[in-house]
Amino acid sequence: MTRITASLLAGLLALGACRAPGSGNPTPSGELTRELAQTPEPLPASEQEDGKTKGEKPQRQAQKERTPKGGGQGAVETPAGSGRDGGGGGGGGRDTKPEPSQAELRVLGTAADARGDHGVLGPQYADLVQVNIASRGEAAIATVDFAGTLPAQLQDGEVMGVGLDIYRNGAAESDYQLFADGGSDGWFAYLHTPEGLVKYPGSFSIGGDRMVFEVPWSALGGRPDGSFSSFLDWSGPGAVAVSPASQDFAPDSGTVKFR
């Protein structure tokens, strides 16, 4: 699945046209369709990892106490620690199947990345440190950790794209892509599938130096196995032809298996 770089994204934005993430062709409307996007909710402090220990324990993962649900721009879900019991309370002692929000979290694959390998022009938050794919019940959870705190909004003329490519059946190009588009108007999460850009079907959270995508496995091909790679493209303010830019990848080459 061909991806778009942040520097190209900046140029397209300057021209008033933007391509869809994971696609070499513009969307029918000629721009990223915000109606299909998910805006971020705050990631609870308890789920934000201390940057000093990041990378030492790959099994660390966001423990969100919510089930994925569909939602477009502005959709908000109940944050973890809200006291929700998944069933409206009561029912103690019943032998029932755990709700997805209560199911065990299993880390399926981890891609660690060295600090400072994104180039001297990019800010710390444009440096990937670690990417995890985990499973909890029917939910797929992708956690991206950065070397610096992500701003809620970037500067005017600054753009950043964070993508997670998911490969099935050993294909040369990814089948699915989770993509976060950041700019001066905030962050927007998208899902690109073999059928093209679709309405983002889950939750999207940002807090500190962490970003979390959570969607049903059914939206990613229906099974928790395959391989993945991730990328980060950043472009700073300035003339399109000479604007500072940086790239980072996790892993640096190839893909990481998850199952």
Secondary structure by P-SEA (a helix, b strand, c coil): cccccaaaaaaaaaacccccccccccccccccccccbbbbcccccccccccccccccccccccccccbbbbccccccccccccccccccccccccccccccccbbbbcbbbbbbcccccccccccccccbbbbbbcccbbbbbbbccbbbbccccccbbbbbbbbbbccccccccccbbbbbcccbbbbbbbcccccccccbbbbbcccbbbbbbbccccccccccccccbbbbbccccccccccbbbbccccbbbbcc
